[in-house]
Amino acid sequence: MRFALILVAASLLNTPAFANDDEEEYEFDLEVLGDAADNPGDWTFYFDEITLVEGGCDGGGGGAQVGLPVTFDDAAVDYDLVDFGDPVPAATTLVADPTNAANTVASTNKPVGTPVWAGTTVGGTNGLAAAIPFTATETTMTVRVYSPDAGIPVRLKVEDAADPNISVETEVLTNVANEWETLTFDFSVQAPGTAALDPANTYDKVSIFFNFGTDGDTAGDKTYLWDDVEFVGPGAGGDAPVIAAPTPTQDEANVISLYSDAYVDIAVVWPTPWSNPNNTTSDVNIDGGLTKEHLGVDFIGVEFASLDVSGMTHFHMDIWSPNIETLLVKLVDFGADGAWGGARAAAAVSTIRAPLPGRM
């Protein structure tokens, strides 16, 4: 459907009295047209907020200022999503969740031509209705994300809406493709080159960047869905490691790497769909080193393709925790058929015991 808006200056026959929320009717005499060339002062008009609206202006342009949690489901809220990027910005719209038509989510397209930093701000220039209540130990936000690719960085930035020089950014990687997952952003672990979190500051503006660091020409046209931007509070806080795990020294020819900056990793699913759903897994940056962060750990599964490990004798991992005392690591041989529930040859269990807190 196409529309055309034609504005014609004409003589106003009546002047209605304005009242809040009232509809007013105007009558114009189109036989008495304006003479803008010879008499511009009498034929000057100002127009603003010209929209096509069905049933009122619910949820945009005049709605309530957005606050946390951001759900995109409240028609009375003005989410004021502002895209940015030069020469081509991201493009965000509200759409139906492909897995639940009753749920409304944000859809951000990062097309060809977008820069590495293209993204979207929630709340526009005014920001959120209230500041995010960060403290020294409550530093975490979550966002549900539906990405076309696993392993792409998603960056979240919070700042002072009145002072763009006050901000903090953090970044995690997606774990799955074409599925919803909840990403946890711990602002006590800021992205390299960005300012540290200062709970004394005001942070009342949120921006999200998908596939941060990769431009649209390189990645191609990609669309990301997101929903439920929330402040969840407790994070690593002061109990997070500040020094990266030591760089391993083993020869790469003698290593099968599941997760490391020093080696080429094999393909893994981490966490698996059968991991405890109460666990939260994120990739965070610790002193320049990418690190797996697990919150609320019960059991976590990691799967990979069948490997010949007959020549391997040791399993190595660096661990840091502020509070747990025992960690069990179980390696399972699926057997010749490579299937769970089949004829498994062995299951080796190794227990790492105290002193574990603070170890890396």
C-alpha positions in Angstrom: 0.0 0.0 0.0 1.3 3.4 -1.0 0.4 6.8 0.4 0.9 10.4 -0.7 0.7 13.5 1.5 -0.1 16.7 -0.3 -0.2 20.0 1.7 -2.1 22.9 0.2 -2.3 26.4 1.9 -5.9 27.4 2.0 -8.1 29.8 4.0 -9.2 28.4 7.4 -13.0 28.9 7.8 -13.2 27.9 11.5 -10.9 27.9 14.5 -11.7 25.0 16.9 -11.0 25.3 20.6 -8.3 22.9 21.7 -8.8 20.4 24.5 -6.7 17.5 25.7 -7.5 14.2 24.0 -10.3 15.8 21.9 -10.7 15.4 18.2 -11.0 18.7 16.4 -12.6 19.4 13.0 -11.1 22.0 10.6 -12.8 23.4 7.5 -10.7 25.0 4.7 -11.9 27.0 1.7 -9.8 25.6 -1.2 -11.0 28.3 -3.4 -9.0 30.8 -1.4 -5.4 29.6 -1.7 -2.3 31.0 -0.2 0.0 33.4 -1.9 3.4 32.3 -0.5 5.4 34.3 -3.1 3.8 37.7 -2.4 2.7 37.3 1.2 4.8 34.6 2.9 4.1 35.9 6.5 0.4 34.9 6.3 1.0 31.5 4.8 3.7 29.9 7.0 2.9 26.6 8.7 4.8 24.3 11.1 4.3 20.5 10.9 5.6 17.8 13.3 4.9 14.2 14.3 3.1 13.3 11.0 2.2 9.6 11.5 -0.2 6.9 10.3 -1.7 5.4 13.5 -4.2 2.6 14.1 -6.1 3.1 17.4 -3.8 5.6 19.0 -0.1 6.1 19.7 0.6 3.1 22.0 4.2 2.1 22.5 6.0 4.7 20.4 6.3 8.4 20.1 4.6 9.7 23.2 4.5 6.5 25.3 6.0 6.1 28.8 9.8 6.3 29.0 11.4 2.9 28.8 12.9 1.3 31.9 14.4 -2.1 32.8 13.5 -4.8 32.1 13.0 -4.1 28.4 10.5 -6.6 27.1 9.1 -4.9 23.9 5.7 -6.2 24.8 4.2 -3.1 26.4 2.3 -1.0 23.9 2.2 1.9 26.4 6.0 2.2 26.5 8.1 4.2 24.0 11.2 2.0 23.5 12.7 4.7 21.2 15.2 2.4 19.5 17.8 4.5 17.7 20.2 2.8 15.2 23.6 4.1 14.4 26.5 3.4 12.0 28.2 5.3 9.2 27.8 5.3 6.2 25.1 2.6 6.7 23.4 2.2 10.1 21.9 -0.9 11.7 18.2 -1.2 11.2 15.9 -2.3 14.1 12.2 -3.0 14.1 9.8 -4.8 16.5 8.6 -8.1 15.1 6.9 -11.3 16.3 9.1 -13.9 17.9 9.6 -16.7 15.3 9.2 -19.3 18.1 6.3 -17.6 19.9 4.0 -15.3 17.9 2.5 -13.8 21.0 5.9 -12.4 22.0 7.3 -9.2 20.5 11.1 -8.9 20.1 13.6 -6.5 18.5 15.0 -7.5 15.1 18.3 -5.8 14.2 19.6 -6.0 10.7 23.3 -5.3 10.1 23.5 -5.1 6.3 26.4 -4.7 3.9 28.0 -1.3 4.3 27.7 -1.1 8.1 30.8 -0.3 10.1 32.2 -2.6 12.8 30.5 -0.4 15.5 27.0 -0.3 14.1 24.4 -0.9 16.8 21.2 0.2 18.5 20.4 2.3 21.5 17.4 1.7 23.8 15.7 4.8 25.0 17.2 7.2 22.5 18.9 10.4 23.8 16.8 10.4 27.0 17.9 6.9 28.0 16.1 4.9 30.6 13.5 6.0 33.1 15.8 5.1 36.0 19.6 4.5 36.4 20.8 0.9 36.4 21.4 0.1 40.1 25.0 -1.1 39.9 26.9 -1.8 43.1 30.4 -3.1 43.8 29.0 -6.7 43.7 25.9 -6.3 41.5 27.3 -5.8 38.1 25.4 -8.1 35.7 22.8 -7.7 33.0 21.3 -10.3 30.7 19.9 -10.2 27.1 18.1 -13.0 25.3 19.6 -13.3 21.8 18.8 -15.2 18.6 21.8 -15.1 16.3 22.3 -16.7 12.9 25.8 -17.6 13.9 27.5 -19.1 17.0 30.8 -17.6 18.2 30.1 -14.0 17.3 30.8 -11.2 19.8 27.9 -9.2 21.2 28.9 -6.0 23.0 26.7 -4.2 25.5 27.4 -0.6 26.5 25.9 1.4 29.3 26.5 5.1 29.7 25.3 8.3 31.3 22.6 9.7 29.0 23.7 13.2 30.1 27.4 12.6 29.6 28.7 10.3 26.9 32.2 10.4 28.4 30.9 8.2 31.3 30.4 4.6 30.0 31.5 1.0 30.4 31.4 -1.8 27.8 31.6 -5.6 28.1 31.4 -8.4 25.5 30.4 -12.0 25.3 30.2 -14.6 22.5 27.1 -16.4 21.2 27.1 -20.1 21.9 24.4 -21.4 19.4 23.0 -20.5 16.0 19.3 -20.0 15.2 18.2 -20.6 18.8 17.4 -18.4 21.7 20.0 -18.1 24.4 20.5 -15.8 27.4 23.8 -14.0 27.4 25.2 -12.6 30.6 27.1 -9.4 30.6 29.3 -8.7 33.6 30.3 -5.1 33.7 32.9 -5.7 36.3 34.9 -7.3 33.4 35.1 -4.4 30.9 36.0 -4.8 27.3 39.7 -4.1 26.5 40.3 -0.4 26.0 37.1 0.7 27.7 36.6 2.3 31.0 36.0 0.3 34.2 32.7 0.3 35.9 32.3 2.9 38.7 29.1 2.3 40.7 29.2 5.9 41.8 28.4 7.0 38.3 25.0 7.2 36.7 24.4 4.6 33.9 21.0 5.1 32.4 21.5 4.4 28.7 22.0 1.0 27.0 23.4 0.2 23.5 23.9 -3.2 21.9 26.3 -4.1 19.1 26.1 -7.4 17.2 29.2 -9.0 15.7 31.2 -6.1 17.1 34.5 -5.7 15.4 33.3 -7.1 12.0 31.8 -4.8 9.3 28.8 -5.6 7.2 31.0 -6.1 4.0 32.9 -8.9 5.7 30.1 -10.6 7.5 27.4 -10.1 4.9 23.8 -9.1 5.6 22.8 -10.5 9.0 19.8 -10.2 11.2 19.8 -10.7 15.0 16.8 -10.9 17.3 17.0 -9.8 20.9 14.6 -9.4 23.9 14.4 -9.1 27.7 17.2 -6.7 28.5 17.5 -7.0 32.3 19.6 -6.1 35.3 20.1 -9.3 37.3 22.5 -7.9 39.9 25.1 -10.3 41.4 28.1 -10.9 39.2 31.7 -11.7 39.6 32.2 -8.3 41.2 35.3 -8.0 43.4 35.5 -11.8 43.4 36.4 -12.0 39.7 40.0 -12.8 38.6 41.9 -9.8 37.4 44.8 -11.7 35.8 44.4 -14.0 32.8 45.1 -17.7 33.1 48.8 -18.5 32.3 49.6 -19.2 28.6 50.2 -23.0 28.2 53.6 -24.1 27.0 52.9 -27.5 25.5 53.7 -28.0 21.9 50.6 -27.6 19.8 51.4 -30.8 17.9 50.8 -32.7 21.2 47.6 -30.9 22.2 43.9 -31.3 21.4 42.4 -27.9 22.4 38.8 -27.5 23.4 39.1 -23.8 24.5 42.2 -21.8 24.4 43.7 -18.5 23.0 47.0 -20.2 22.5 45.9 -23.1 20.2 43.5 -23.8 17.4 40.4 -25.2 19.0 38.4 -28.1 17.7 34.6 -27.6 17.3 32.7 -28.0 20.5 29.2 -27.5 21.9 29.7 -25.7 25.2 27.3 -25.8 27.0 25.3 -28.7 25.7 21.5 -28.5 25.5 21.3 -31.1 28.3 23.3 -29.0 30.7 21.5 -27.7 33.8 19.4 -24.8 32.6 20.0 -22.9 35.8 23.7 -22.4 34.8 24.7 -19.3 33.0 27.6 -19.6 30.6 29.3 -16.6 29.0 32.6 -15.8 27.3 34.2 -12.9 29.1 37.5 -11.1 28.8 39.9 -11.4 31.7 43.0 -9.2 31.3 43.0 -9.7 27.6 42.3 -13.4 27.7 39.0 -14.9 26.6 37.6 -17.0 29.5 34.5 -19.2 30.1 32.4 -17.8 33.0 30.0 -20.1 34.6 27.5 -18.8 37.2 25.3 -21.0 39.4 27.2 -24.1 38.4 25.6 -27.5 38.9 26.6 -29.6 35.9 27.8 -28.5 32.5 28.2 -30.6 29.4 30.7 -30.2 26.6 30.5 -32.3 23.5 32.7 -32.7 20.4 33.2 -35.1 17.6 34.9 -38.5 18.1 38.6 -38.2 18.7 41.5 -40.6 18.9 43.0 -39.8 22.3 44.8 -43.1 22.7 48.1 -41.2 22.7 47.0 -38.7 25.3 47.8 -39.1 29.0 46.7 -35.8 30.7 43.7 -33.5 30.8 44.5 -29.9 31.6 42.3 -26.9 32.5 42.9 -23.7 34.4 40.2 -22.9 37.0 39.3 -19.9 39.2 36.5 -19.7 41.7 35.8 -17.5 44.7 33.7 -20.1 46.6 33.6 -23.7 45.5 35.8 -26.4 47.0 35.3 -29.4 44.8 35.0 -29.8 41.0 34.4 -33.1 39.3 35.5 -33.6 35.7 34.0 -36.6 33.9 35.4 -37.8 30.5 33.1 -40.3 28.7 34.0 -42.7 25.9 30.9 -43.2 23.8 32.3 -46.4 22.4 32.7 -47.7 18.9 29.2 -46.5 17.7 29.9 -43.0 18.9 26.3 -42.7 20.4 25.1 -41.9 23.8 23.5 -44.9 25.4 25.4 -47.3 23.2 28.2 -49.6 24.2 30.4 -47.2 26.1 33.9 -48.3 26.8 34.7 -46.2 29.9 33.9 -43.1 31.9 36.8 -41.6 33.7 36.0 -39.3 36.6 38.7 -36.9 38.0 38.0 -34.9 41.2 39.8 -31.6 41.8 39.5 -30.7 45.5 40.4 -27.8 47.8 42.2 -25.4 47.9 40.3 -24.4 44.8 39.0 -20.8 45.6 41.2 -18.3 43.8 43.0 -20.8 41.8 43.8 -20.2 38.1 
